[in-house]
């Protein structure tokens, strides 16, 4: 750091008392500046920032957070003036994911707030680590990039990197190893102004390039190389200069044959008996469930399994026949805090019903007028609890609309809140993106026209109403399914009929630049449902194909016995590819659930061309074999499956579109 030393003599002379000149002061403290701690908001969890433990070490996961969630103005640390230090080092401890080729993610950036211009930043790809900074002279400004051959970061381990900068000298040290040095033609600027700029951790102020790994330490050390302060070190991959308090403390459970390096104590209270409440008062307390032979920890008002005997699904038995006013086309199971567990039945006739779980069974709770209801969707906005019904037919006055109901804490009932114009609505999907709330309706047809727009509505916090935000052309839309993969949000529509054929493309959309844009098309046959699910790091998308029909082709009995398809996300190709085909009988729904360490899919088979009395099948995930049939369940006109769990165990419930009775089935485990 020769330049800094050469400057010391004249600067000390300028600061000599009695010379009549002002004492020189740096733009910021010359101590380590914990950038990560500075950026952490007080409500990290609310902002989508998660503390995650990996390999016994805590780090921050930012992939679910908005890009601006981890940011702060540069003036907070550059309080004397607005110049970034000419000599400095950056220390970062991170655990990176495997990236596809040519993909880049930002570790940190400094961006001007007015023009979004990049002043400096650190970015990595599978093979390179790039240090970026703004250079300028009389001819203009340009971005300079200093590139290091990336150290072996993608090994699922923690690593600590030190980037030291001094004029045209750039040095990168990984895990206290041999430094990689680069002498660049363009030096780091001596007068890089950060006035009106902002630090962004894990992003470049936008979703593209968002860091999807874990970060534990990010420190700026002005004026010197941090390597001598960190190295040598007993654990060089976790060398510490400054770590935020939320990530400090003793590690989690040790690995096999490992002894805890830092013993610690904690108060331990274990509650026995039936499921106790889990509130802030019980936070960090344990509950032992003797019936399930499991130990649970109260975390954020939820009981989290800590130790449990491995459950295995043995068989399925009928638990309750739930008689309804008429045939039921859809069901929705949901819980309301301090009120209980409920199921809403979408009935074909003029009244639908809500049932409450009471003494181990569902009992009638509330009737709601509907018009050939197809489905219900439960969702929350803050403390508000809503239930939206998709009405297929108009009311007595010929008006066609669906209704959003709101839970009344005073009446302990759902009351009408907002009417929404719809056209033979089949389904509602509620979702949240970046703190904003949306509702998508699947409009099936308008009169005899099936090729119409379905609508995505957005919650307006000012009017407290849902307002139309985007329309999407659909063909006999039957179902919407929202999901996220890393920082990306997706919305899939099941298109069932275009007016002449059920052989139509269903579409998957991705949220880009403030709207949903087409991402992929799938050839489907009377698609009635999409179901997304995860197994480990793998992402799957299953479509329920109900019918192969074309007006120019004479109908055959076996046109209902067709393959439904499971797709898997190929991250490298950035597309869903066909994974498995399963023969189904006019499938109308898929439901994914787990028991212990096993994963299952149950399909709603409704009609085989001759009878509605057909078996619906439970498939178990068997790795390389895919999903294999394990249980055959007699059903009659099965329309919809839902799964739920109580203190007494796990259950499945299905609705019948051909008889006024739904059935609750209990999953017997051993």
Number of C-alpha atoms within 10 A of each C-alpha: 15 9 12 14 9 10 10 11 11 9 13 12 13 16 16 12 11 7 10 9 11 10 13 11 11 15 17 19 15 14 11 19 19 19 26 24 19 18 17 19 15 8 10 16 11 12 19 16 20 17 17 15 15 15 13 13 17 20 25 22 21 27 22 21 24 20 23 19 24 25 23 20 20 21 18 11 17 18 13 12 15 19 19 22 24 18 23 20 23 24 28 26 25 22 21 21 16 13 17 13 11 10 13 20 22 23 23 25 25 26 23 20 15 8 9 14 14 19 22 21 22 23 21 23 19 21 17 16 21 19 18 19 21 18 20 13 8 5 6 7 10 11 13 20 18 16 16 18 14 16 17 13 20 16 11 14 14 22 25 25 25 24 23 25 24 24 19 14 17 22 17 25 18 23 23 22 14 9 17 14 14 15 13 15 10 13 17 22 20 14 13 18 16 21 16 14 23 23 30 27 29 31 30 27 27 13 18 16 19 26 28 22 20 24 27 28 26 28 23 24 21 24 23 20 21 21 24 9 11 18 15 13 13 8 13 18 18 21 23 20 20 20 19 16 8 13 19 13 11 15 18 13 12 12 10 6 6 8 10 13 9 8 8 9 6 6 6 8 10 11 14 12 10 13 15 16 14 19 14 13 10 17 15 19 18 23 25 22 18 11 11 16 12 15 20 21 21 22 16 13 15 14 21 14 14 13 12 14 11 14 16 15 17 11 12 17 13 13 16 15 14 18 15 22 17 20 24 33 24 28 24 20 20 15 14 12 7 7 10 11 18 20 24 26 29 32 28 24 15 15 18 25 19 22 20 21 16 13 7 12 13 18 16 16 15 14 16 16 13 24 24 24 28 25 25 26 21 22 18 16 15 6 6 11 17 19 22 25 27 30 28 25 21 17 15 8 6 8 11 19 21 25 19 20 19 20 18 14 11 6 8 10 14 19 15 15 14 15 15 17 15 26 25 28 30 27 27 25 20 20 19 17 14 12 12 12 18 19 22 26 27 30 30 30 26 15 8 8 13 22 19 20 22 25 21 22 20 20 18 13 11 6 8 9 13 19 16 14 15 15 16 16 12 26 26 31 32 28 27 26 21 20 17 15 12 14 17 16 17 18 21 24 27 30 31 30 29 22 15 12 17 24 20 21 22 23 20 21 19 19 16 14 8 8 12 18 16 15 16 15 15 17 13 26 29 31 32 28 27 24 21 20 17 12 11 6 5 11 17 18 21 24 27 30 30 31 30 23 19 15 10 8 9 8 13 11 11 14 16 25 21 21 22 23 18 22 19 19 17 14 13 11 10 11 13 20 15 16 14 15 16 15 12 26 27 33 31 27 27 24 21 20 16 16 14 12 8 15 17 19 20 23 27 31 31 29 24 22 16 10 10 19 16 20 22 22 20 21 20 22 17 12 9 6 9 13 19 16 14 14 16 14 17 12 21 24 26 31 27 27 24 21 20 16 12 11 12 12 13 18 19 21 23 25 30 27 23 18 16 16 18 25 18 21 19 21 21 15 16 11
